[in-house]
Amino acid sequence: MSKALDGVRILDFTHVQSGPTCTQLLAWFGADVIKVEKSGDGDATRAQLRDIPHADSLYFTMLNHNKRSVTLDTKKPKGKAVLEKLIKTCDVMVENFAPGALDRMGFTWERIQELNPRMIVASVKGFGPGPYELCKVYENVAQCAGGSASTTGFPDGPPMVTGAQIGDSGTGLHLALGIVAALYQRNSTGRGQKVLAAMQDSVLNLCRVKLRDQQRLERTGVMKEYPQYPDEHFGNAVPRAGNASGGGQPGSILKCKGWETDPNAYIYFITQAAVWPAVCKVIGEESWIDDAAYATPGARLLHLKPIFARIEQWTKTKDKFEVMEILNQYDIPCGPILSMKEIAEEPSLRETGTIVEIDHPVRGKYLTVGNPIKMSDSKTEVTRSPLLGEHTDEVMMQLGYSREEIDELRADGII
Ligand code: COA
């Protein structure tokens, strides 16, 4: 079967998480992704968080499937000459070095355009142009600078980062979309272009609803869907809302049977307006259906805490899967809090290819997250991540180097 990005060749100059997330997705869509790594150690994540001595870490393997790996010292003249050949034969260069690193290496946008005017140069940086553009940035810095941390956590606690890697993987996703759009535009213009996804911008994009709320707050001084309402004072910035949805459909995380010993015996419960009568019936409060204090969404906003406390009395009598089964009979939106263990063992996620078991020659079998984007005419087959430099000779030969030239470059420490 053909793949959506068949024929697209990516010079993958990425490392750590954000860039590799992007190029892994492109590889899953069928692009030929050639990962260029420093000779010696390669991508630093190969050795980070290692769970098996001498084996590439799960951090690395889970972000670099379906790629080829080439080692190359791109700071030495002979290495630069190889990189130039790669630039001439690739469609896209993806990089997430610290600001200025590519320029210092001699590969400015102008130079790349000279070598290949069709090349798309796609970058992840921590910040866009402005006071922080030269800063190095990791995941949690982006979460803090992009508005996520100030709006996450409980009202009486400090700002909080989330386990979802919205700064790294989230930015990689944004960049992948930019690359595909630039490839599409190139079909009509014949030109490459620069594509930038800044981590702060990507996190902010994912926190769009909080900027919505900032403006609502400034206009009205109050946000009735937030847990601060009606008893507490609102300040001048969007507060942390705990587990409240903060949106049009109030929701909360509620305890289920076993919560005393199981840290994940909880369910997210949404009191969608359309199913309010069903909610009342399920919890045994049928009088609330017509009671003026509870009957309308607006009236309920004054009583969300006692309403959820009453619903929790009911959810505590059942385990989270029983709660889910009962609520789904009434179309009441809800979601069990699933642990990573439960997710890893969930058969339906294996069947769809969202969780995939991979065999690796050094580390053996491991689980990974497959392509979350499913396409009917471009199926993803996840293949293992490459060993460091596994494809150096193969790629060098494709670039036209002879066996002798390859051996000489290796002897010189270039590849
Ligand atoms: N051959 C020779 N040198 C190479 C090379 C190769 N194949 N690949 C990279 N290098 C060099 C770079 O040119 C750079 O050299 P320089 O500092 O002398 O110019 C050096 O390796 C290190 O690159 P750098 O990106 O600064 O790595 P770092 O480990 O110091 O910083 C980050 C890591 C992630 C903080 C930084 O890359 C960054 O801010 N990236 C942008 C934001 C980002 O993606 N953050 C999220 C990461 S998940």
Residues whose N, C-alpha, C, O or C-beta is under 5 A from the ligand:
A	BS01	COA	H15 V16 Q17 S18 V36 E37 K38 L72 D73 T74 K75 N96 F97 A98 A101 R104 M105 V124 K125 G126 C135 K136 V137 Y138 D168
